[in-house]
Amino acid sequence: MSALSKLKERTAEVSRLNEAAAVLSWDQQTYMPPAATAARAEQVATLSRLIHERITADETGTLLEKAAQETAGSDYEGDDAAIVRVVKREYDRRVKVPAELIAEEAKTTSLAHEEWVRARKNDDYKAFQPWLEKIFDIERRIAEHRGYDEQMYDALLDPYEPGMKTSAVERIFEGLRPALVELIKAIRESGVEVDASLLKRKYPVERQVEVTNDVAGRIGFDFSRGRQDRAPHPFCTSFATTDVRITTRFDENFLPGSVFASMHEAGHGMYEQGIPESFNGTMLREGASLGFHESQSRMWENWVGRSREFIEYYFPFLQEKFPESLGDVTAEQFYLAANKVQPSLIRVEADEVTYNLHIMLRFELEKEMMAGRVNFSHLPDLWNSKMEEYLGITPPNDADGVLQDVHWSAGIIGYFPTYALGNLIAAQLWEKICGEMPDTYGRIRRGEFTPLLDWLRKNVHSYGCKLLPSELIQKITGQQIDSEPYIRYLRSKFGEIYKLNGA
Ligand code: MG
């Protein structure tokens, strides 16, 4: 038996353990009763330790060395060479981190999740603060064990965006920020007032459930290989290409909260469903990076879902579902409302123009917190003053401020920048798609989503995580990640909505 075959067997076990842990985590965020928290934390910690031990064992290192020799000179994009690269990356990232620390991280974050849910509900930052300090301390120790060339933050960013450096993100954001600030200013001074109040009328939840299932299915989410449930913070996870779970949430008085969240998560879900079935049980069954993953969700949510063509296509159906609230509304009014630009408190509900400023705020805070330059009892104030600086608004409470996101409670630090990168990648892919398929908007208007999904399957999904994100974007567009296409997209779309001459 070749070393490569043995390596595949060994990592298949790791994949299955990861999938089992993902089932537990999905359950915790959807159906698990609150009293199960402590038991679940132990279960997750045990699985995390097993995964870590399995992948960092001497045997894995030895097999990797031999498998690398066996595959030397083979096709770079072939499965075998890719598996060796992907496993090696994971091995290198983990081997220097003690298993006890990984188990401590899993247990702490599993407990902290419930603490965060409660703290957010009660608007009680003080109750969550000790957990946050504990988690940042653990992540700092993990980063130190992993090591880094430039900044400590690199060690946390890398698992989410392989190969990307903090300094590269800083450069990209520096290019993006002035264009956003300028566009927001132009919109504010345009004198155009968009009325979005129609989105806050009454939309009975049971009918929203029907709509979210309908819309996800129409754009291509395959319900024979997935399902949609409710979660306080919508997410997508998968246990195989044939078992993909998306979630959404409902607010009787805010329709976009569920509909666009479902399109977003369906975008993630279709990526997972589009990865070749032969990658099941291997470490290739993942997106190229979280930035690439987010490019898929944002594309279906915004480039498709918030386009005039999609709303013209789908609005009659919404009107039929909610005649009391939408009977007197036109598709055009709905389009404008769904695209209203206004600095707001909650990242996941932010419009396309202000969204990335929410990300830059978190990116800057995380770097400061990792560097140990933040007194955690002052964090809410720091958050609020940055909100004022970036968006011109101050959160009235911590639930809608520093406590709003699930990520820190889960030990997910270094993740936020990938959301913004996802927007940029989506814009780059979209220019490419519209170049190759000029009738893309016409097809959306007719409800024909298969050509777009097929393009994404072929050019993005079919690679799994075989290529680094920098390799994949280069292969598809001939460019590295770049903010210009996104800026062009925003100026064109919102210049028209807000009648900005020449913008
Ligand atoms: Mg997402």
Residues whose N, C-alpha, C, O or C-beta is under 5 A from the ligand:
A	BS01	MG	S297
